[in-house]
Amino acid sequence: MKSTNPADILDQIARIQVMERGKLCPYQHKDRPADAGPYYKLQCWEQGRNRTRHVRPEQLPLLQEALDGYARFQQLTEQYAQMLIEQTREQLAGVGVKKKPGPRPDSSWRRRRRSGH
């Protein structure tokens, strides 16, 4: 849903209830049978390092909702920023612009230069 009003975007952001950064990655234990999984870990960058934590199966639905919430937050904030940038550029376009003069009268407004002297 694309909004045309910055207030609508802020309202949509406020309705996001859960967020989490990172990527959900499935993995398998080498020493366990293949049908024992799947296992998941959440990977994300925090304080300049890649942090990984194990995710219990019962946490998966809420975690997926939180990851989707963060993705939606990122999308909405980018859309909000773009709208404000466009508004700012429109305002800047009108500031300090001199009006072009209209046609000048034929009186002594422009004097001809004498040639040769």
N, C-alpha and C positions, 0 to 999 in steps of 0.2 A: 504494500500500500504506500503510494508516494504522496507525501504531504506538500502543500503549497504554502504552509504557514509555519514559521519557526515555533510558535507556541504549541502547535499540534505535535511536532516532533518531540519537544520537551515533555509533553504529556505522555507520549508513547514510551519515552525513556523511563519516566517515573513509574510506569506500569510493569517494568521488568522486575521480577521479585527475586530471582536467583541468578548468580553469575559465577563463573569460574574460568580462569585462563588455562590454556594448554591444549594438549592433544591426547586423546584417548587411544592407547595402543594395545592391541591384543598380543599375548605372548604365551609360550608353552614352557613348562618346566622340562628339562632334559630327563630327569630321573622319575617322572610320573608318566602314566599311560596317556596316550593322545586323547582318549575320551574323558579324561578327568577334568579338563578345562571347559571353556576357555578362561584364561586369566587376563586381567587388564591392569595396565598401569597408566597413570596420568603424568605426562611430561610437560614441563613449562619452564621458561626462563625466569629466574628470580635472583635479584642481586648479582647479575652478571654470570650466573651459573645455570646449567640445565639441572633442574630438580626433578626427581622421579619418585612417585609414591604408588604403592599398591592400592588397588581399588577392589573392595569386596563386592561380590555379585549383587547383593541387596542395595548397594549404593549406585549402581549403574543408571537406573532411570532418572534419579534426581541429578546425578552428575551430567548426564547427557542434556537434560533440560537447562542446567546451569551453563554448560558450554554453548548451547544454542542461544541462551540469554546474552552471553558476552558477545557472541557474533552479531546478534541483533543490535546490541548497544554500539558496537564499532560501526556498523552500517548506518545507524541513525545519527551518530555524532559526526560522521563524515558528511552525511546529507545536510545536517544542520550547519556545519562549518561552510560547506559550499554555498548554501543559501546566503549566509552572512557575508561571505567574500563577494558574491555577486552584488549584494546590496551596497556594500562598501565601495566597490568599483563604480557603481552607478553614481554614488554620491561624489566620489572623487572626480568623475568625469565633468561634473558641473561646477567644481570649485576652481577658481582662478582662470577660467576660460574667458578671454576677451571676445567681445562681440566684434564681428567683422564690420567695418564701416560700410555704409551704403554708398551709392553713387554721390560723388562730390559735385557741388554746384560749379557752373562754368564761369563764375566770376573770377576774381583775381586769386583764387585759391591756389592754383598752380601757376607759377610764373615761368615763362619760357626763358631758357638760358640764352644769352647772346652768344653768338658764335664769332670767333675771330678776335675778339678784343681781350 
